[in-house]
Amino acid sequence: MRVVGFAETELPAGLRREVAELEDAAWPGAEFGHDPALAPRLLLLLDADGTVAASLALLFKEVRLAGRTYRAAGLSAVVTRPALRGRGCGARLVSAARAELAADRAVDLALFSCDRPLAPFYEAAGFAQLPGTVLVGGAPDDPEPLATDAPGFDKVVLADFFTDDPGRDRAAFTGVRVPLHPGHTDRLW
């Protein structure tokens, strides 16, 4: 198996169809695609015959917090083909995503949320929970923005920092409400 990456706008039609089918199976009714303003990049784990075994999207935006502007990347739409779950495909892809972000000099941090039971999966790939941190999604002008502490959500926020002083930056993002605001398409990544 091998990992390949594409800007979402450059994803070949056949792979696009496979990813859309995987996402629809995981989240019925959800439309394929992300807000172009977030510069979506898809990472795919392909098996030997080129079939998509797992996929995820990397989304990018600036986040202003603690008097600083950070270049953030988020993981979104992480999915593995049902027949291949439990075989390490998702773990391999998430680890590859973390490594790609760590090597990208234009990214200060990876920041995203997941359902609480999935946290150990992401921690095994090198991400760490930010206790008490809440991501606030939607758009800044939303009267009721979507947040990871919304009623009925059981979310945790995970991150990894690629700055010169990751300890300082981790402290700035811990136990606070982060104005992520990725917009109306990707309300919360």
VMD Tcl script that draws the C-alpha trace (Angstrom):
set ca {
  {0.00 0.00 0.00}
  {1.12 3.53 -0.66}
  {0.05 7.02 0.40}
  {-0.64 9.63 -2.28}
  {-1.79 13.22 -1.95}
  {-3.76 15.57 -4.18}
  {-5.22 19.03 -3.93}
  {-8.95 18.32 -3.88}
  {-9.36 20.21 -7.16}
  {-6.78 17.91 -8.81}
  {-8.14 14.58 -7.55}
  {-8.60 12.23 -10.54}
  {-12.24 11.41 -11.29}
  {-11.97 7.69 -10.45}
  {-10.37 8.34 -7.07}
  {-12.86 11.14 -6.40}
  {-15.74 8.70 -7.00}
  {-14.18 6.11 -4.65}
  {-13.60 8.65 -1.87}
  {-17.13 10.02 -2.28}
  {-18.53 6.48 -1.96}
  {-16.45 5.79 1.18}
  {-17.57 9.06 2.76}
  {-21.22 8.45 1.83}
  {-21.08 5.01 3.45}
  {-19.66 6.54 6.63}
  {-21.80 9.70 6.66}
  {-24.92 9.07 4.54}
  {-26.21 12.16 2.80}
  {-23.07 14.24 3.31}
  {-21.86 15.96 0.17}
  {-18.35 15.27 -1.03}
  {-15.96 18.19 -0.99}
  {-14.66 20.94 1.23}
  {-14.64 24.71 1.16}
  {-12.00 25.79 -1.39}
  {-11.01 28.63 0.99}
  {-9.54 25.91 3.27}
  {-7.18 24.68 0.51}
  {-8.30 21.05 0.93}
  {-5.68 18.39 0.28}
  {-6.66 14.73 0.21}
  {-4.36 11.97 1.36}
  {-5.25 8.49 0.16}
  {-3.94 5.09 1.09}
  {-4.09 2.99 -2.07}
  {-3.83 -0.78 -2.13}
  {-1.71 -2.66 -4.67}
  {-4.32 -2.36 -7.43}
  {-4.86 1.37 -6.83}
  {-8.14 1.06 -4.92}
  {-8.67 3.57 -2.11}
  {-8.26 1.77 1.21}
  {-8.53 4.91 3.36}
  {-8.75 8.65 2.87}
  {-8.65 11.89 4.80}
  {-8.71 15.58 4.07}
  {-6.26 18.17 5.35}
  {-7.82 21.62 5.70}
  {-5.82 24.81 6.26}
  {-6.55 28.23 7.71}
  {-5.15 30.90 9.97}
  {-6.33 30.96 13.58}
  {-5.88 34.02 15.76}
  {-5.33 33.21 19.44}
  {-3.40 34.71 22.35}
  {-2.27 37.70 20.29}
  {-0.74 35.57 17.56}
  {-1.83 34.25 14.19}
  {-1.18 30.54 13.75}
  {-1.23 28.60 10.50}
  {-3.44 25.65 11.39}
  {-4.21 22.41 9.60}
  {-7.03 20.09 10.50}
  {-7.82 16.48 9.75}
  {-11.28 15.90 8.36}
  {-13.32 13.08 6.84}
  {-10.98 10.30 7.99}
  {-12.45 7.06 6.66}
  {-11.32 3.49 5.93}
  {-13.00 1.04 3.57}
  {-15.24 -1.10 5.85}
  {-13.71 -4.43 4.72}
  {-10.25 -3.15 5.70}
  {-11.02 -1.70 9.13}
  {-8.92 -3.03 11.98}
  {-5.92 -3.70 9.73}
  {-3.97 -0.50 10.41}
  {-4.91 1.35 7.21}
  {-6.35 4.37 9.01}
  {-3.44 4.45 11.45}
  {-0.94 4.41 8.60}
  {-2.74 7.25 6.81}
  {-3.16 9.43 9.91}
  {0.52 8.94 10.78}
  {1.46 9.94 7.23}
  {-0.72 13.06 7.54}
  {0.98 14.04 10.80}
  {4.42 13.53 9.24}
  {3.47 15.63 6.20}
  {2.20 18.46 8.40}
  {5.29 18.33 10.63}
  {7.50 18.69 7.55}
  {5.46 21.59 6.13}
  {7.21 24.83 7.18}
  {3.96 26.72 6.45}
  {2.03 24.89 9.21}
  {2.33 25.83 12.89}
  {-0.02 23.22 14.26}
  {-2.44 20.43 13.53}
  {-5.71 20.98 15.37}
  {-8.93 18.98 15.12}
  {-11.66 17.27 17.10}
  {-12.92 13.73 17.19}
  {-15.43 11.60 19.06}
  {-14.01 10.79 22.50}
  {-13.69 7.01 21.85}
  {-11.44 7.73 18.84}
  {-8.88 9.79 20.80}
  {-6.50 6.83 21.47}
  {-6.40 6.14 17.71}
  {-5.15 9.67 17.01}
  {-2.85 9.71 20.04}
  {-1.14 6.58 18.70}
  {-0.29 8.63 15.57}
  {1.40 11.35 17.64}
  {-1.40 13.79 18.43}
  {-2.23 14.79 22.01}
  {-5.46 15.87 23.65}
  {-5.86 19.49 24.72}
  {-7.79 19.21 28.01}
  {-10.65 21.67 28.31}
  {-10.15 23.07 24.80}
  {-13.23 23.77 22.69}
  {-13.19 24.40 18.94}
  {-15.79 26.94 17.82}
  {-16.87 26.32 14.25}
  {-19.15 27.76 11.63}
  {-18.63 31.37 10.61}
  {-17.82 34.22 13.03}
  {-21.24 35.80 12.41}
  {-23.25 32.63 13.13}
  {-25.81 33.37 15.86}
  {-25.37 29.81 17.19}
  {-21.91 28.60 16.16}
  {-21.20 24.89 16.22}
  {-18.76 24.05 19.02}
  {-17.19 20.83 20.24}
  {-18.90 21.28 23.62}
  {-22.40 21.55 22.09}
  {-25.11 19.51 23.82}
  {-25.07 15.92 22.62}
  {-21.47 16.07 21.42}
  {-18.84 13.93 23.09}
  {-15.81 15.45 21.41}
  {-12.19 15.96 22.38}
  {-9.71 18.31 20.76}
  {-6.33 17.00 19.65}
  {-3.26 18.79 18.38}
  {0.41 18.70 17.58}
  {2.61 21.78 17.45}
  {5.36 22.38 14.90}
  {6.52 25.81 16.13}
  {9.82 26.90 17.66}
  {8.25 26.79 21.12}
  {5.65 24.01 21.08}
  {5.26 24.01 24.88}
  {4.31 27.69 24.93}
  {1.90 27.25 22.05}
  {0.33 24.11 23.53}
  {-0.30 26.10 26.73}
  {-1.96 28.88 24.69}
  {-4.36 26.36 23.14}
  {-5.14 24.38 26.30}
  {-8.36 24.99 28.23}
  {-9.63 27.75 25.93}
  {-12.28 28.30 23.29}
  {-10.50 28.42 19.93}
  {-12.23 30.52 17.23}
  {-11.63 28.04 14.41}
  {-14.53 29.30 12.24}
  {-13.89 27.23 9.08}
  {-17.12 28.54 7.51}
  {-20.48 27.13 6.50}
  {-19.31 24.17 4.39}
  {-16.85 22.61 6.86}
  {-18.55 23.92 9.96}
  {-16.20 22.00 12.22}
  {-13.23 19.92 11.17}
}
mol new
graphics top color blue
foreach p $ca { graphics top sphere $p radius 0.5 }
foreach p [lrange $ca 0 end-1] q [lrange $ca 1 end] { graphics top cylinder $p $q radius 0.2 }
display resetview
